[in-house]
Amino acid sequence: MSIIYWDAMMFIYLIEGSPFFAPKVERFQRQIEHRGDTLITSVFTLGEVLTGPRKTGDAVAVSAIKTYFASGRVAVLPFDSGTADRYSVVRSMCKVSQADAIHLASAAVAGADAFVTNDTALRKLVIPGIAFMMDLDGNTHSPPP
């Protein structure tokens, strides 16, 4: 069993029904569930995912998103002092946005086996605590030995 971290875009692809990416994310999610892996993300992801429906006033989508994140299909990680400390390390060593640093720090503190993102720049990073950076097609980048 592996610990798989999804950045916010994976969830946004699902919610928005991206014609190209949503089927890949759905396939990936089925594989995670079939293998018995643990899907994780940061509580920050919930805020990011809720932003679009809140902007459009879509109360039904807001409710559905909250229900999904509370369902147990994904473990929502807190942003605590340990994650804040790792965030400062990531921000000091990498040129990434604050949002990306939160995701990377959360995944690293959780000891993620894979960090799944469509961001090619993030997939090239080597972050202690994250074994592999992966895209939706399963292509990985791992730290040198």
Buried (B, 14 or more C-beta within 10 A) or exposed (E): EBBBBBBBBBBBBBBBEBEEBBBBBEEBBEEBEEEEBBBBBBBBBBEBBBEBBBEEEEEEBBEEBEEBBEEEEBEBBEBEEEBEEBBEBBBEEBEBEEBBBBBBBBBBBBEBBBBBBBBEEBBEBEBEBBBBBBBBEEEBBEEEE
